[in-house]
Amino acid sequence: MDTERLREAMGRAIELARSHRPHPNPRVGAVLLDPEGRLISEGAHVAPGRPHAEVVALSAAGSRSRGATMVVTLEPCAHTGRTPPCVDAIVGAGVVRVVVGAVDPDPRVSGAGIRRLRDAGIEVVEHVLSAECEDLDPAYFHHRRTGRPLLTLKTASTLDGQTAAADGTSQWITGPAARRDAHRLRAAADAVVVGAGTLRADDPRLTVRLDGYRGPQPVPVVVAGSAPLPERARLWERDPIIVATEPRERGRTIVVPAGPDGLPDLEAAVRALAAEGLLDLLIEGGPTLAGALWRRGLIDRGVTYLAARIAGGEGRGIFGGVFSTLGDARAIRLRDVRRVGDDLRVAWVVDEGAFPIA
Ligand SMILES: NC(=O)c1ccc[n+]([C@@H]2O[C@H](COP(=O)([O-])OP(=O)(O)OC[C@H]3O[C@@H](n4cnc5c(N)ncnc54)[C@H](OP(=O)(O)O)[C@@H]3O)[C@@H](O)[C@H]2O)c1
């Protein structure tokens, strides 16, 4: 079987993986090929606790797995979680070759799966379309490497950088095309996070509202200080998570320690959200929360919508806080710049090599 066929099969495994979001587990897809490279079966990991992609493909193949090649986007697991190790299932099924996309950075796997396969006499081919396999699930890889969820900051401002007017009005700064695009970002996220100030000012729903969208809704999260939360808010119907330093009267509180300012410690806050299985966080502001996260170095990437409008004065910037000296401005890498409707969309990452964004 030639390399081109293996890459093509990996492309199909990537497609299978992409159609599900099993966080906090990774997206994984697998295909089984017979010795001539013909497709025997396919599998994807659909949700936590459900069989892994490799096992789905093996079960569908039955006895046809003997002598087959498995092509899988992520290194098969070697540990027992909610399901038994995939390496045992692969060895038991008589697979003779495993083609792996990305090596699993999870400390419980991290090369151990590949070693176990080789020890059992199975040929292992590594790093086939590995970058594409990691791009499938940047939040998973980021979380396993850093212990933190992946934070994407979404903002909409006038071309001169104002996210809201001095009187607090901000809906809508950008046009309908940019707003639709922002809903796509929500659809891709596990959770949408705002500060209590935005909850009070905007009464947001934080839902995906796209024509024909039937996928999961992101979990709404409010990071709150100690000031009262509004009595009535559309978000209460969605039972949001409230991250606070003490139990709150509304939603489901996640209690985290206070930082020196008495407000929730943001590093602890995002780690607590990851522990809830929320690995891909879309931060939607406002400026106070965005500024605090930025200064803590917690923002990994962003999508900035710049409206074809000039505010012509100082209302509220993208980030609260003071910009004291030019040396404090950090260089970021632009990944994609395009027009959406009348507005501009700029996608950026903080570090080179970090996560794709589109
Ligand atoms: N154009 C846009 O993209 C966009 C997006 C979102 C919001 N907005 C606008 O932004 C404005 C609201 O922004 P805002 O700055 O007042 O509110 P915010 O950033 O949404 O919320 C700030 C609040 O977050 C809470 N908080 C909890 N932990 C914190 C921490 N460690 N550091 C900082 N804050 C913490 C505090 O709540 P307590 O008050 O409970 O102490 C704080 O007052 C509204 O006008 C809204 O329309 C614009």
The ligand as an SDF file (V2000), in Angstrom:
LIG
                    3D

 48 52  0  0  0  0  0  0  0  0999 V2000
  -18.0850   44.9360   21.6320 N   0  0  0  0  0  0  0  0  0  0  0  0
  -17.7850   43.8320   22.2730 C   0  0  0  0  0  0  0  0  0  0  0  0
  -17.1470   42.9390   21.7250 O   0  0  0  0  0  0  0  0  0  0  0  0
  -18.2760   43.6570   23.6820 C   0  0  0  0  0  0  0  0  0  0  0  0
  -18.2700   42.3870   24.2440 C   0  0  0  0  0  0  0  0  0  0  0  0
  -18.6820   42.2490   25.5640 C   0  0  0  0  0  0  0  0  0  0  0  0
  -19.0560   43.3770   26.2920 C   0  0  0  0  0  0  0  0  0  0  0  0
  -19.0640   44.5780   25.7020 N   0  0  0  0  0  0  0  0  0  0  0  0
  -19.4530   45.7730   26.4660 C   0  0  0  0  0  0  0  0  0  0  0  0
  -18.6220   45.8410   27.6070 O   0  0  0  0  0  0  0  0  0  0  0  0
  -19.3250   46.4670   28.6600 C   0  0  0  0  0  0  0  0  0  0  0  0
  -19.1950   45.6480   29.9280 C   0  0  0  0  0  0  0  0  0  0  0  0
  -17.8360   45.5050   30.2210 O   0  0  0  0  0  0  0  0  0  0  0  0
  -17.2650   45.6200   31.6830 P   0  0  0  0  0  0  0  0  0  0  0  0
  -15.7920   45.8270   31.5230 O   0  0  0  0  0  0  0  0  0  0  0  0
  -18.0390   46.5890   32.4550 O   0  0  0  0  0  0  0  0  0  0  0  0
  -17.5830   44.2140   32.2630 O   0  0  0  0  0  0  0  0  0  0  0  0
  -16.9920   42.7580   32.1200 P   0  0  0  0  0  0  0  0  0  0  0  0
  -15.5680   42.7610   31.7350 O   0  0  0  0  0  0  0  0  0  0  0  0
  -17.9520   41.9420   31.3440 O   0  0  0  0  0  0  0  0  0  0  0  0
  -17.1400   42.2810   33.6210 O   0  0  0  0  0  0  0  0  0  0  0  0
  -16.3050   42.8360   34.6060 C   0  0  0  0  0  0  0  0  0  0  0  0
  -16.6790   42.1700   35.8930 C   0  0  0  0  0  0  0  0  0  0  0  0
  -16.1800   40.8380   35.8860 O   0  0  0  0  0  0  0  0  0  0  0  0
  -16.0810   40.4210   37.2200 C   0  0  0  0  0  0  0  0  0  0  0  0
  -14.7950   39.8010   37.4860 N   0  0  0  0  0  0  0  0  0  0  0  0
  -14.6580   38.6400   38.1450 C   0  0  0  0  0  0  0  0  0  0  0  0
  -13.3790   38.3220   38.2870 N   0  0  0  0  0  0  0  0  0  0  0  0
  -12.6690   39.2830   37.7050 C   0  0  0  0  0  0  0  0  0  0  0  0
  -11.2750   39.4840   37.5840 C   0  0  0  0  0  0  0  0  0  0  0  0
  -10.3800   38.6420   38.0800 N   0  0  0  0  0  0  0  0  0  0  0  0
  -10.8610   40.5950   36.9440 N   0  0  0  0  0  0  0  0  0  0  0  0
  -11.7730   41.4710   36.4430 C   0  0  0  0  0  0  0  0  0  0  0  0
  -13.1130   41.3190   36.5410 N   0  0  0  0  0  0  0  0  0  0  0  0
  -13.5610   40.2370   37.1770 C   0  0  0  0  0  0  0  0  0  0  0  0
  -16.3050   41.6490   38.0860 C   0  0  0  0  0  0  0  0  0  0  0  0
  -17.6640   41.5160   38.4760 O   0  0  0  0  0  0  0  0  0  0  0  0
  -18.4090   42.3090   39.6430 P   0  0  0  0  0  0  0  0  0  0  0  0
  -18.8610   43.5290   38.9790 O   0  0  0  0  0  0  0  0  0  0  0  0
  -19.5060   41.3540   39.9910 O   0  0  0  0  0  0  0  0  0  0  0  0
  -17.4030   42.5070   40.7220 O   0  0  0  0  0  0  0  0  0  0  0  0
  -16.0970   42.7700   37.1050 C   0  0  0  0  0  0  0  0  0  0  0  0
  -16.7650   43.9410   37.4530 O   0  0  0  0  0  0  0  0  0  0  0  0
  -20.7600   46.6030   28.2090 C   0  0  0  0  0  0  0  0  0  0  0  0
  -20.9710   47.9170   27.7900 O   0  0  0  0  0  0  0  0  0  0  0  0
  -20.8290   45.6690   27.0230 C   0  0  0  0  0  0  0  0  0  0  0  0
  -21.8080   46.0920   26.1090 O   0  0  0  0  0  0  0  0  0  0  0  0
  -18.6760   44.7510   24.4210 C   0  0  0  0  0  0  0  0  0  0  0  0
  1  2  1  0
  2  3  2  0
  2  4  1  0
  4  5  1  0
  4 48  2  0
  5  6  2  0
  6  7  1  0
  7  8  2  0
  8  9  1  0
  8 48  1  0
  9 10  1  0
  9 46  1  0
 10 11  1  0
 11 12  1  0
 11 44  1  0
 12 13  1  0
 13 14  1  0
 14 15  2  0
 14 16  1  0
 14 17  1  0
 17 18  1  0
 18 19  2  0
 18 20  1  0
 18 21  1  0
 21 22  1  0
 22 23  1  0
 23 24  1  0
 23 42  1  0
 24 25  1  0
 25 26  1  0
 25 36  1  0
 26 27  1  0
 26 35  1  0
 27 28  2  0
 28 29  1  0
 29 30  1  0
 29 35  2  0
 30 31  1  0
 30 32  2  0
 32 33  1  0
 33 34  2  0
 34 35  1  0
 36 37  1  0
 36 42  1  0
 37 38  1  0
 38 39  2  0
 38 40  1  0
 38 41  1  0
 42 43  1  0
 44 45  1  0
 44 46  1  0
 46 47  1  0
M  CHG  2   8   1  16  -1
M  END
$$$$
